[in-house]
Amino acid sequence: MHFLEAMKNHAVYLAPKAAVGLVVFAIFWIAATIAHKITRTVVEKARIQSNAVTLFGRLVYWSFITLGIVFSLGVTGVNIGSLVAGLGLASLALGVALQATLSNMFSGALIMLYHPFKQGDRIRTQSVEGDVAEINLRYTRLRTDGTTILIPNATFFTNPVVIVKSA
């Protein structure tokens, strides 16, 4: 009986903290949804390709959600110092493991943002020349003589690119 009484007292003590934590998370969730819509609107008006619009929107949304989880856990009394340190270590491990993929994604986002070349342009890099058929976050697809060539986007930041003919 003593165990049940202790559990009841503990639940009564934690209930208000849990409620406040849920309210804090709900506020961040609403803010994430609003920020996502605003980001997509702003990025779309900047005439950036739809892949980049989706990327920026999701990045903002999940940043708010992650902050909301961390803040709500902090409000409920959870020691978030070790959680933040763990998230930092996990991010470092993921960054090292996915270095090439992340490099291509960021390069793709920069290509979509700055438009050094666009779909329809004829470009040459290294020993490859072709018409730009598609630019996405990981690679750029070139067509040449009936052949499709996929070039990782990071290549365009480490090698010269010649725009042979602009569309």
C-alpha positions in Angstrom: 0.0 0.0 0.0 2.9 2.3 0.7 4.1 1.9 -2.9 0.8 2.9 -4.3 0.6 6.0 -2.1 4.1 7.0 -3.2 3.2 6.5 -6.9 0.1 8.7 -6.4 2.0 11.5 -4.7 4.6 11.3 -7.5 2.0 11.5 -10.2 0.3 14.5 -8.5 3.7 16.2 -8.3 4.5 15.6 -12.0 1.1 16.2 -13.6 1.4 20.1 -13.6 4.9 19.9 -15.0 3.8 17.5 -17.7 0.9 19.8 -18.6 3.2 22.8 -18.9 5.6 20.7 -21.0 2.8 19.8 -23.4 1.7 23.4 -23.7 5.2 24.5 -24.4 5.5 21.7 -27.1 2.1 22.7 -28.6 3.3 26.4 -28.9 6.5 25.2 -30.7 4.5 22.9 -32.9 2.2 25.8 -34.0 5.2 28.1 -34.4 6.9 25.3 -36.6 3.8 25.1 -38.8 3.6 28.9 -39.2 7.4 29.2 -39.8 7.2 26.4 -42.4 4.5 28.1 -44.4 6.3 31.5 -44.2 9.6 29.9 -45.3 8.0 28.1 -48.2 6.2 31.4 -49.3 9.4 33.4 -49.1 11.6 30.8 -50.8 9.0 30.3 -53.6 8.9 34.0 -54.3 12.6 33.9 -54.6 12.0 31.6 -57.6 14.0 28.8 -56.2 13.3 25.3 -57.5 10.7 23.2 -55.7 13.2 20.7 -54.3 15.0 23.5 -52.4 11.7 25.0 -51.3 10.8 21.6 -49.7 14.2 21.3 -48.2 14.2 24.8 -46.6 10.6 24.3 -45.3 11.4 21.0 -43.7 14.6 22.2 -42.2 12.8 25.1 -40.5 9.9 22.9 -39.4 12.1 20.2 -37.8 14.3 22.7 -36.2 11.3 24.2 -34.4 10.0 20.7 -33.5 13.5 19.7 -32.1 13.7 22.9 -30.0 10.1 22.3 -28.8 11.0 18.8 -27.6 14.1 20.0 -25.8 12.4 23.0 -24.2 9.3 21.0 -23.1 11.6 18.3 -21.6 13.5 21.0 -19.7 10.2 22.5 -18.4 9.1 19.1 -17.1 12.3 18.7 -15.1 14.4 16.4 -17.3 18.1 17.2 -17.3 18.5 18.4 -20.9 22.2 19.0 -20.6 23.0 15.3 -21.3 20.3 15.2 -23.9 21.8 18.2 -25.8 25.3 16.6 -25.5 24.0 13.3 -26.9 22.3 15.1 -29.8 25.5 16.9 -30.5 27.5 13.7 -30.6 24.8 12.0 -32.7 24.9 14.9 -35.2 28.7 14.7 -35.4 28.6 10.9 -36.1 25.8 11.4 -38.7 27.7 14.2 -40.3 30.9 12.2 -40.6 29.0 9.1 -41.9 27.0 11.1 -44.5 29.7 13.6 -45.4 29.5 13.0 -49.2 25.7 12.9 -49.3 25.5 16.1 -47.2 28.1 17.8 -49.4 26.1 17.0 -52.5 22.8 18.2 -50.9 24.3 21.5 -49.8 25.9 21.9 -53.2 22.5 21.2 -54.8 20.8 23.7 -52.6 23.4 26.3 -53.5 23.0 25.6 -57.2 19.2 26.0 -56.9 19.7 29.2 -54.9 22.4 31.0 -57.0 21.5 29.5 -60.5 25.0 29.3 -61.9 23.4 27.2 -64.7 19.8 26.2 -65.3 17.8 23.5 -66.9 18.4 23.5 -70.7 21.9 25.0 -70.5 24.7 23.1 -72.2 27.6 22.8 -69.7 31.0 21.2 -69.6 32.8 20.0 -66.5 35.8 17.7 -66.3 35.6 15.6 -69.4 31.7 15.6 -69.6 29.6 17.9 -71.7 25.8 17.9 -72.0 22.5 19.6 -71.7 21.2 20.1 -68.2 18.1 18.0 -67.9 17.4 18.2 -64.2 19.0 19.6 -61.1 18.0 18.1 -57.8 19.6 18.0 -54.3 22.0 15.1 -54.9 23.0 15.3 -58.5 22.6 17.1 -61.8 21.4 15.0 -64.8 23.0 15.8 -68.1 21.9 14.5 -71.5 24.4 14.0 -74.3 24.0 12.0 -77.5 21.1 9.9 -76.1 23.0 9.2 -72.9 22.1 10.4 -69.4 24.9 11.2 -67.1 24.4 11.8 -63.3 27.0 14.2 -61.8 27.1 14.7 -58.0 26.5 18.4 -57.3 29.7 18.7 -55.2 31.6 18.2 -58.4 30.5 21.7 -59.6 32.1 23.3 -56.6 35.5 21.5 -56.9 35.9 21.6 -60.7 35.5 24.4 -63.3 32.1 24.5 -65.1 31.9 26.0 -68.6 28.5 27.1 -69.8 28.8 26.3 -73.5 25.3 27.5 -74.4 22.7 29.3 -72.2 19.1 28.3 -72.7 
